[in-house]
Amino acid sequence: MAKKKVAAGLPSKQDILKYVAENPGRVGKREIARAFNVSADDRLALKKLLRELKTDGDLQQGHGKRMTPKGELPEVCLVDLVRLDSHGDLIGRPVEWTGDGDPPKIVFETGGKARRREAAEAGVGDRVLARLSRAGRNRYAGRVMKRLEQDEQPVLGLFTIDADGHARLQPTDKKVRHEYVIAPEDYGGASSGQFVVAQPLPGRRFGLRPARVAEVIGSATDPKALSLIPIFSFGIPVNFSEAAIREAEKARPVTVRGRDDLRDIPLITIDPEDARDHDDAVFAEPDDDPNNRGGWHAIVAIADVAHYVKPGSALDHDARMRGNSTYFPDRVVPMLPEALSADLCSLVEGKDRACLAVHLWFDAKGKKLRHKFVRGLMRCAAGLSYAQVQQAIDGNPDEASAPFLDPVLKPLYACHAALNEARAARQPLAINAPERRVVMGRDGHIAAIRPREHMLSHQVIEDFMITANVAAAEELEKRRQPCMYRVHEQPSDEKIDSLRKFLATLDYRLAKGQGLRPMHFNSILEAARGGEYERLVNEVVLRSQMQAYYTPDNKGHFGLNLSRYAHFTSPIRRYADVLVHRALIRGLKLGDDGLPPEEDETFEQTAEHISLTERRSMQAERDAMDRFVAAYMSEHVGADFDGRITGVTRFGLFVELAETGADGFVPISSLGDDFYTHDEAKRALVGRRGNKRYRLGDSVAVRLAEATPVTGGLRFEMLDREGRSLDTGRRGGRRPAERPEQKRQGSKAPWSKHRSRKKK
């Protein structure tokens, strides 16, 4: 291993990445500390630095504690053996892969000296511990060190019986490309066409590996099964402990004793029409202070979840384990039992509810002058939707919104106009990343896929929530209390360099230097507005951003252009907010149920945990969306669509359809008789003979060749100008029925969370 000769201190991220790259498969935290002479006092800081590199995806954990750069496989890793090639050699896939595109091919030779005992025992469907060595571009040679015993995780899949009576299991995980065979004595009561959980059995050297049905989930024709798949696959906790349920059922409404009585203030909730909980309410009025002419006083009241979820309780244990609620098109897996999430902790119209509220005072230009946190009792005056509020402001109030138009809604919008002025001066990152909304029919199937309309009412609530979140972080710093910050770091130098090079191919120039701020990205986005590359520029800028995460160390929020930021406004569905509430209660002496001293020591560990549970939920939500969309699109196989290239890899193209936003793959082998090479800098596939180019952002016409709801996968064929498939050269695709309401909504910013208005 190369030995560094450097002065004692903490290495930079670039130094660590370079060192790991120079010593593939052999580097752990101990080796890095020795190589850079990191002192014992700096070991904790080094640990945080390595965690950040792993969180950002720049480093990945190999087998044991060894690390490798993104896109590289470690010297020793876990490998799934998926098939035999034409030479009889076993082909494997890494169990974990964080690089771009498909994982590299791993070849295990089964002849000659490779015929050792471990290799001889291993077969298709097995998982092995393997030693790898580079064997070319995107290719590794593998040697089986150990065939793992059959104690691996069960497999979720579709159980089918063919006409000859042979039963198969098709895994729902699209990364698993092999099927299992199930003997009649192992059916476990399953019927053909059902989703089941199966336990793999000792493997065979040739042919499909056997499995035994352990549990029947339900019929594949039941649309509810589409969200059950990611719930199982990603390990989303569904059932609450009996102790937690008992605690929730014993909970009772609070009284005004010891609280500020806010019941006479017309606080209102503004949520999506399909909102499942209501954890924030707002109010605004002109400030009556003669020294603040044109200024405003606002209140943001948040459900007092900390009153019901006590530290160390069963409810607290279950909420922490979940980390957050998880939202699917047809259901929600809540962080709290329904007795709390949908009742006592939900700010229901006309009901007395406990709250933790912050009073906010602004000057005429929207600058926050001061704030004050109180523990109160409120009564929601009205529960309105975004659409109701916006229609009322636009002159079309309905029966529910009309009484609140003048006394509540107009002052809210006037106060927001001042906030918006301050927001414009701050210049947060202004990426236009629209999103799609799945509309479920009464039968549980998708009825439509529509744009999620963004109205001014969304921005009004979002800006009030952001301001309240900032006030919470400021107050905790002032009171010297631990704070669970929501951190979004600026893009890495590598991502910026890649973005700058790509934008140059579109004749856009991103400023150079170390002081890049959101305003520099915004200038590019503004220059692209209304032009041919508007969507593309927004997308590549979005992809260049870092993933937000939780940490007790304040590193600011780059996307919002804020020096400090915490999550305070959604404690019903985010455990981070519960911790912030507890810290405020302790720091402000608002009760005896604040943050206990022993939790201070575990804040770092908790931050890592809830950052991981958040990503788990995001992955499960995306997975469910893919499956629902694939089920919807399965009725349109053979139809032609207009789309846009959203991803370019050496294996093919990812295409997003204009109407539905559905994402699918066009294999490079189906692009005709030319040989295509991957131009990474220009993010394009280029034909060697015809010089035909497929570039990121290009508009294309495709035909849906295959839709697989079981895995959530779509496969497209590229069409030429005459509507012929480049794969087969055939004509005859059918255009789908026009659905103007089903246009693409896109993806959320990487620092987003859950619903559109509460993402920051």
Secondary structure, DSSP 8 states (H G I E B T S, - for coil): -------SS---HHHHHHHHHHSTT-B-HHHHHHHTT--GGGHHHHHHHHHHHHHTTSEEE-STT-EEETT---SEEEEEEEEE-TTS-EEEEES---SSSS--EEEE--SGGG--HHHHH--TT-EEEEEEEE-STTEEEEEEEEE--S-S--EEEEEEE-TTS-EEEEES-TT----EEE-GGG-TT--TTEEEEEEE-S--SSS-EEEEEEEEEEETT-TTHHHHHHHHHTT---S--HHHHHHHHH-----STTSEE-TTS--EEEE-TT-S---EEEEEEE---TTSTT-EEEEEEEE-HHHHS-TTSHHHHHHHHH-B-EEETTEEE-SS-HHIIIIITS--BTSEEEEEEEEEEE-TTS-EEEEEEEEEEEEBSEEEEHHHHHHHHTT---TTTGGGIIIIIHHHHHHHHHHHHHHHHH---------EEEEE-TTSSEEEEEE----HHHHHHHHHHHHHHHHHHHHHHHTT----EEEB----HHHHHHHHHHHHHTT-----SS---HHHHHHHHHHHTTSTTHHHHHHHHHHTS---EEESS---BTTTTBS--B--S-TTTBHHHHHHHHHHHHHTT--S-S--HHHHTTHHHHHHHHHHHHHHHHHHHHHHHHHHHHHHHGGGTTBEEEEEEEEEETTEEEEEETTT--EEEEEGGGS-SS-EEEETTTTEEEETTT--EEETT-EEEEEEEEEETTTTEEEEEEB-TTS-BTTT-----B-----TT--------TT--SSGGG--
